[in-house]
Amino acid sequence: MIVVQQGKAQEPRAVLFDFDGVLVRGDSFRLFLRMRVRHQPWRAMLLLILLPAAPLALYRAGRLVLSRWFVRVLLLGTSMPRYQALAESHARVLATRRGLFVRDAVSALRRHLLRGDRVVVVTGCEEHLARALLQAVRLDGVELVGSRLGAARFGVALVVHNVGQEKTGQLSAWGVEPPYACVYSDSAADIPVLLLAERAVLVNPNPDLRERLRSLLGEPYAEVEWA
């Protein structure tokens, strides 16, 4: 929608929503990987391969590397078409869980759409899985910028891990440039995005996140308690 003011057409301002912890409860992609292990317990044994690399978890960059390896190992032998089918099936099952979606968050997102804002869900969740979940609450038309998998030898690989600073780069590639009108997030990993928001909104923040944002942003941010 194009907003017209005083005879001039203006592009709608971008309003960003994190996904996991804001629109849905929990870590959607982690739940998907756990499901794969439950259905195929032998996959858990493959994780022993990563034990020597466990010390990397002490460092942020190391955790990002481990995340990529976890995906490769836990989806070993899974083609992209097979992954997409599994993700859609998993999303349908998840969507039936009572309380999966945060009612207040979905309502807020719909209000922004009605006001003509450009709403973008920007998430570390893999985009095919996130899209399938959004479809479950009829939000499939909302713009989505997420992590991406790609075909790789013996399975699939994490091509884009859309967390932290990576979100700002992926948003730019999508045509969404700062400053962002408003950003809703519950995660300290989104600080790079929150710092570029004209209005930062912390969703159900824990004390650590509140203190970190207060020291970085001062007081011009909002908090909401959504159920």
Secondary structure, DSSP 8 states (H G I E B T S, - for coil): --EEETTEEE---EEEE-SBTTTBSS-HHHHHHHHHHHH-THHHHHGGGGGGGGGGGGSHHHHHHHHHHHHHHHTTT--HHHHHHHHHHHHHHHHTSTT-B-HHHHHHHHHHHHTT-EEEEEEEEEHHHHHHHHHHTT-TTSEEEEEEEEEETTEEEEEE---TTHHHHHHHHHT--SSBSEEEE--GGGHHHHTTBSSEEEES--HHHHHHHHHHH-S-EEEE---
